[in-house]
């Protein structure tokens, strides 16, 4: 690491070390998770009117709301495990899978102490990501099955099938929603170029 890397790491963690930062992050993650079902219910309500007026099949369903809620509850266990992993390693599992993490300048015990503020924020986001991902995936599975026009046992079997083997499209959509709800979606081309200059 260069001298600038040490300076940036110290500065970055110093501005994140205040309790207010962590409280705001926790409240923000919680608020977005709690408001998501409301957003889905509103979208489903609007869709009922729009689809009827335009004479097209429904694309959003009220059934997505309980599906999302159960998905979020299911994601709590995974989120807890992800948070603990992040606290141990300093890397979010979702970031590690995409090789998006940057190595720390400070190593060993000193590095863990200096990077404690950013690691704590990453751990909170790791939990939020897992909860939002499972919530979005569950809602997406329900929407896909309902759009197929299935009912009764056929609907139940299709949901079970997609839960066991979700399509790449469902996985990508859930991941994008999870990142969006943490305000960590992919930056635009200009922002990405500016970040690469660091």
N, C-alpha and C positions, 0 to 999 in steps of 0.2 A: 504493500500500500504506500501511496505517496503522502507527503505531509498534509496536503489538502484533504485527503480522505479522513485523516485523524481529526482535523479541525472541523470538517463538515459533520462527522459523526458526533463529536462533542456538542456542537451547536444544536444539531437536530434533536438530540436527546435532552438537552437542557431546556429547550422550549416546550418539550412534551412532558416534562417532569412534574408539572403542577397538577394537583388533584382535580382542579376544574376541568382540565383537558379530558381526563379519564371519565369524569362524571358526565360531561357533555356527550362524549362518544357512546357511553353506555345508554344514556337516555335517547340519543338519536337512533341507535340500533334497535332499541326496544320499541320506539314510536313507529318506525317504518314497518316493523314486523306486525305490530298491532293494527296498523291502518291498512295493511295490504288486503285483508278480507273485506273491509269496507269498500275499498277500491274495486275489488272484483264483483261485489254485489251490485255496486252502482253501474259498472260496465254491463253486467248481465241484464239489469233493469232497462238500461238504454237500448240494449240489443233487442229486447223483446219488442219495443216500439219500432225501431228502425227496420228490423227484419220483416215485421208485419206490413209496414207501409211499402217497402220495396219489393215485397213478395219473394224474398229469398229465404233459404233455410237458416236457422239459428247458428251462430258461431261462438257465442258465449252463453254460459249456463249457470243458473243459481247453484247447481250441484257442485260447482268448482269451489264454492266458499267452504262448506264443511270438509271437502277433500283437502283443501289447502291447510285448514286448521289442524286436521289429523296429521298431515305431513309435517307441519311445524313441530308438533308434539313429538313425533317420531324422530325429528332431527335434533332434539335436545341432547340425547345420549351421544350421538355422533359429534355434536358440537362441543360437548364437554371433553370428549376424547381428543378432539382437534385442538382445543384450547390448551389442554395439558401437554400435548405434543409440542405445541408452539412455545410454551413456557420452558420446556426442556431443551429445545433445539434452537429457538429463535426464528423458526421458519414455519409459515402457515402451510399445511398440507396441500391446499389448493394452489398455492404459489409454487411449491416444490414440484408439483406434477407438471407445471408449465415452464419450469426453470426460470422463474421471474425474480428470484431472490438475488440479492447482492451480498457478497461476503463482507463481514465486518472488518474494519481496520484493526480494532482492538481485539485481542484474543484472550483466551483463558478466563480466569476468575475476574480479572480487571475488566475484560470485555463484557462479561455478563452483568457486572455492576453498572458500567457506563451505559449499556444498551437496555437496561431494565425498563425504562419508560416506553421505548418503542416496542420492546418485546411484549409488554403488558397490553399495549394497544393492538398489536397483531393477534394476541391470544383472544381478546374480546371480539375482534373481527372474524377470527377463525370460528368461534362459536356462532356468531351471527350469520356467517356464510353457510354453515351446515344447516342451520334452521331454515334460512330463506331458500336454500337449494332444495331441500326436501319438500318444503311447502309448495314451491313453484312446480316441482316435478310431479307431485301428487295432483295438483290442479290441472296441469297439462295433460296428464294421463286421463283424468276424468273428462276433460274437454274433447280429447281425441276419440274416446270411446263413445261419447254422446253424439259427436258430429257424424259418426258412422251410422247413426240411427238405431243403435242397439238398445234393447230393453230386457228387463228380467235377468234370467240366467245367462243369456248371451252377453249382456252388458257386464255382469259380474266376472265372467270368464275372460272377457277382453281386458278388463282392468287388471285382473290377476296376471295375465300374460304380459301386459306392458310394465307392470311393477317388477316382474321377474326379468324381463329383457326390454328395457326402454329403448326407443329408437334413438339414433344419433341426434336427430332433430330435437327431440324432447330433452335430451341431456344438454345440448348446446343452449336451448332456450332457458332451461332452469339455471344453468351456470351464468348466463347473461343477466337474468333477473336478480340472482343472488348478488352479483357484483354491483348492479345498479342500485340495489337497496342499501348497499354499504357505501355508495358514492365512489365506487372503485372501478367503474366501467372503463373500457379501453379508451385512451385519449385519442383525440383527432390527430391527423397527420402532422400538423404544425406543432402541436404540443409534444408529440412523440419525438420530433426532430430536436426541439429545444431541450428536452430531457436527456437526449443522447449526448448533448454537449457537455454534461456535467463531468 
